[in-house]
Amino acid sequence: GFILCAVSQLPTALAFVGFHAAPKRISTLYATSGSSDDGVIQPHIVILGGGFGGINSALTLPTLPWSDVAQGSGTTSVKPRITLIDKSERFVFLPLLYELCVDDASIDEVAPTFKSLLSGVGTKKISTLSGLPDLSDALQLLSGESNDDDETKEGNCEVSFLQAQVEGIDANNNQVVINRSSGIETLNYDALIIATGAEVSCDAVPGASQFALPFYTVDQCFELKRRLSLIDNYLEEVRASSELEQSTNVAVVGGGYSGVELALNLVDRLGSNDVQVTLVHRGKQVLEYATEHNRNAGMERLKSAGVNVMTSTSVAEVSSWDDGAHNDNMSETLRKQLCTVKLTATNESIEDEGEPETTQLATTLLLWTAGSTPTSIRNAGIRNSVLPRDAMGRILTSPTLNVANYPNVFAIGDCSRPKKVPYPGTAQVAMQMATVASWNIYATLSKKYSSREQDSLKLLPFSYLNLGEMMTLGTNDATISTLGGIELSGPAASWLRRLVYAVRMPTPGQGLFAAVDGSSRKLARGALRNARRKSKPVDWK
Ligand SMILES: Cc1cc2nc3c(=O)[nH]c(=O)nc-3n(C[C@H](O)[C@H](O)[C@H](O)COP(=O)(O)OP(=O)(O)OC[C@H]3O[C@@H](n4cnc5c(N)ncnc54)[C@H](O)[C@@H]3O)c2cc1C
């Protein structure tokens, strides 16, 4: 049985590792452009990846006026079926990953399930359009009840979620190949949005992938939480036995937004008495692409938090450092992660032509935030599709986010590149692209099924509106620069950042839940801080 199964899947595997022949159909879900009994046209729109670009596309598409397509002298209903595919069952609001790591946010706030976000979408009027919070959804979340009622009501579109790993895209045959727990399947589409995002890659540095923990996914965040509690235990034991001779080193590689935000949250989480956090950055200054206000606020905070900032420095190699010294109190897991980071001065910092200066940093925890690549380049299936890509693996598109030669395929977010100078890899860009790609799919499909030329069905070019940027600088500090010149730092900015993120949640229901859950956690933490400040030291004698 196993051999038969393996043989039957070989053509699919070959097709997506370089031979672009059509795969043998293992099992095919959905025919394209189905029509229901009452003559309604049902094009199938598939969205790959449910991050900021994907989920916002899935929520925007049903809000478009699908039923108004002209046919002959009247109109015909078009009710698309939309399938969102992601390998995970949860959407992740990545900017709040730091809060999840230091217990300032719950998993349901940062990573709601797709099922909860898409519940009722397409079958009822979407409250996103009205701008009003969907109270019933939020109350359900707050009370911990889930909506398992899959009853389909009359509506605009059918939206469903499929948990599966996307293995490949066969754009010539309008098919994607997915891997579900039940096996490999092909899925036909009439229109496709690719939004598979990016991931951190440290493969280029020898030894780094063995020791460094990237910080990009919920799983990596939980792994970091686990290692932090192992460090807590270790420090507790060595403090109790007065064996602590030197501080424990934690190194964060990458001095961009993520690196700085992570380093500062780690200082708050671990304390700076026995732990030294080092930030390694290859550029001349950290936060090179941030606004001046945010960069200055970030650099000041790094200084006051005691973070050791090493600029113009790159990691040359990472190797094991388990010399047996001060390891008796250390757990096996932590000991395996001990590493020596070989650091070299980057060329910019060397004035003479001599050998670059090299230093060694022995670390207990090495975190990697530098160098993200599109997820697709590391996934053999997606990489070997026929779609045009740049050297980084990003899918090249026209300004309308459309992939050349494939008018029904669109790429958005971190995995796409619509112009020569790439847009920044941010949630803002992905969300704005989702709106444009959704409209362009609506226009493309409506034109396809309409018998009349309609001027209103023009494809829109993407143009990015930078609304500003926000950064966490620790559990009670943040910095904000907005469009229009508003600049704010400190605890007020920290509160505002959480509230703005609540508003930016994919659905108003989730937004309300995030606002209540996030605020209550912040209030509780603030009360604890005040209590600590006010309480006098106890004289135990
Ligand atoms: C820690 C952190 C903090 C950040 N903070 C900010 C911030 O403050 N502001 C900001 O604007 N941006 C921030 N960003 C960047 C921002 O989150 C990304 O630019 C944004 O998520 C890109 O959206 P996307 O839709 O392209 O990809 P993503 O949101 O990454 O979504 C990609 C989705 O595709 C899925 N996927 C990938 N490959 C496959 C596959 N083969 N099969 C099935 N599913 C797949 C993934 O599971 C994921 O759900 C941050 C990023 C990180 C990591």
The ligand as an SDF file (V2000), in Angstrom:
LIG
                    3D

 53 58  0  0  0  0  0  0  0  0999 V2000
    8.0130   39.6760   15.2140 C   0  0  0  0  0  0  0  0  0  0  0  0
    7.5010   40.5200   14.0810 C   0  0  0  0  0  0  0  0  0  0  0  0
    7.0110   41.7960   14.3180 C   0  0  0  0  0  0  0  0  0  0  0  0
    6.5250   42.5830   13.2760 C   0  0  0  0  0  0  0  0  0  0  0  0
    6.0440   43.8330   13.5570 N   0  0  0  0  0  0  0  0  0  0  0  0
    5.5110   44.5740   12.5710 C   0  0  0  0  0  0  0  0  0  0  0  0
    4.9390   45.8560   12.8600 C   0  0  0  0  0  0  0  0  0  0  0  0
    4.9700   46.3220   13.9950 O   0  0  0  0  0  0  0  0  0  0  0  0
    4.3720   46.5420   11.8360 N   0  0  0  0  0  0  0  0  0  0  0  0
    4.3360   46.0480   10.5580 C   0  0  0  0  0  0  0  0  0  0  0  0
    3.7740   46.7090    9.6670 O   0  0  0  0  0  0  0  0  0  0  0  0
    4.8930   44.8590   10.2520 N   0  0  0  0  0  0  0  0  0  0  0  0
    5.4690   44.1080   11.2220 C   0  0  0  0  0  0  0  0  0  0  0  0
    6.0360   42.8960   10.9270 N   0  0  0  0  0  0  0  0  0  0  0  0
    6.0790   42.4500    9.5360 C   0  0  0  0  0  0  0  0  0  0  0  0
    4.7150   41.9400    9.1140 C   0  0  0  0  0  0  0  0  0  0  0  0
    4.1730   41.0960   10.0970 O   0  0  0  0  0  0  0  0  0  0  0  0
    4.8100   41.2270    7.7760 C   0  0  0  0  0  0  0  0  0  0  0  0
    5.3400   42.1220    6.8330 O   0  0  0  0  0  0  0  0  0  0  0  0
    3.4240   40.7700    7.3450 C   0  0  0  0  0  0  0  0  0  0  0  0
    2.9870   39.7440    8.2060 O   0  0  0  0  0  0  0  0  0  0  0  0
    3.4280   40.2860    5.8970 C   0  0  0  0  0  0  0  0  0  0  0  0
    2.1580   39.7960    5.5840 O   0  0  0  0  0  0  0  0  0  0  0  0
    1.9930   38.5940    4.5370 P   0  0  0  0  0  0  0  0  0  0  0  0
    0.5390   38.3810    4.3720 O   0  0  0  0  0  0  0  0  0  0  0  0
    2.8090   38.8670    3.3360 O   0  0  0  0  0  0  0  0  0  0  0  0
    2.6680   37.3490    5.2500 O   0  0  0  0  0  0  0  0  0  0  0  0
    2.4080   36.7050    6.6750 P   0  0  0  0  0  0  0  0  0  0  0  0
    1.6070   37.5920    7.5400 O   0  0  0  0  0  0  0  0  0  0  0  0
    3.7380   36.2650    7.1660 O   0  0  0  0  0  0  0  0  0  0  0  0
    1.5170   35.4320    6.3370 O   0  0  0  0  0  0  0  0  0  0  0  0
    1.9610   34.3700    5.5560 C   0  0  0  0  0  0  0  0  0  0  0  0
    1.0510   33.1840    5.8440 C   0  0  0  0  0  0  0  0  0  0  0  0
    1.3030   32.1730    4.8760 O   0  0  0  0  0  0  0  0  0  0  0  0
    1.3300   30.9170    5.5190 C   0  0  0  0  0  0  0  0  0  0  0  0
    2.1820   30.0510    4.7040 N   0  0  0  0  0  0  0  0  0  0  0  0
    3.4600   30.2630    4.3220 C   0  0  0  0  0  0  0  0  0  0  0  0
    3.8940   29.2640    3.5410 N   0  0  0  0  0  0  0  0  0  0  0  0
    2.8670   28.3950    3.4180 C   0  0  0  0  0  0  0  0  0  0  0  0
    2.6980   27.1630    2.7390 C   0  0  0  0  0  0  0  0  0  0  0  0
    3.6670   26.6260    2.0000 N   0  0  0  0  0  0  0  0  0  0  0  0
    1.5090   26.5290    2.8590 N   0  0  0  0  0  0  0  0  0  0  0  0
    0.4960   27.0570    3.6040 C   0  0  0  0  0  0  0  0  0  0  0  0
    0.5990   28.2230    4.2580 N   0  0  0  0  0  0  0  0  0  0  0  0
    1.7680   28.8880    4.1650 C   0  0  0  0  0  0  0  0  0  0  0  0
    1.8970   31.2000    6.9030 C   0  0  0  0  0  0  0  0  0  0  0  0
    1.4850   30.2000    7.8350 O   0  0  0  0  0  0  0  0  0  0  0  0
    1.2890   32.5680    7.2130 C   0  0  0  0  0  0  0  0  0  0  0  0
    0.0660   32.4540    7.8960 O   0  0  0  0  0  0  0  0  0  0  0  0
    6.5350   42.0820   11.9560 C   0  0  0  0  0  0  0  0  0  0  0  0
    7.0340   40.8040   11.7040 C   0  0  0  0  0  0  0  0  0  0  0  0
    7.5110   40.0220   12.7550 C   0  0  0  0  0  0  0  0  0  0  0  0
    8.0430   38.6460   12.4920 C   0  0  0  0  0  0  0  0  0  0  0  0
  1  2  1  0
  2  3  1  0
  2 52  2  0
  3  4  2  0
  4  5  1  0
  4 50  1  0
  5  6  2  0
  6  7  1  0
  6 13  1  0
  7  8  2  0
  7  9  1  0
  9 10  1  0
 10 11  2  0
 10 12  1  0
 12 13  2  0
 13 14  1  0
 14 15  1  0
 14 50  1  0
 15 16  1  0
 16 17  1  0
 16 18  1  0
 18 19  1  0
 18 20  1  0
 20 21  1  0
 20 22  1  0
 22 23  1  0
 23 24  1  0
 24 25  2  0
 24 26  1  0
 24 27  1  0
 27 28  1  0
 28 29  2  0
 28 30  1  0
 28 31  1  0
 31 32  1  0
 32 33  1  0
 33 34  1  0
 33 48  1  0
 34 35  1  0
 35 36  1  0
 35 46  1  0
 36 37  1  0
 36 45  1  0
 37 38  2  0
 38 39  1  0
 39 40  1  0
 39 45  2  0
 40 41  1  0
 40 42  2  0
 42 43  1  0
 43 44  2  0
 44 45  1  0
 46 47  1  0
 46 48  1  0
 48 49  1  0
 50 51  2  0
 51 52  1  0
 52 53  1  0
M  END
$$$$
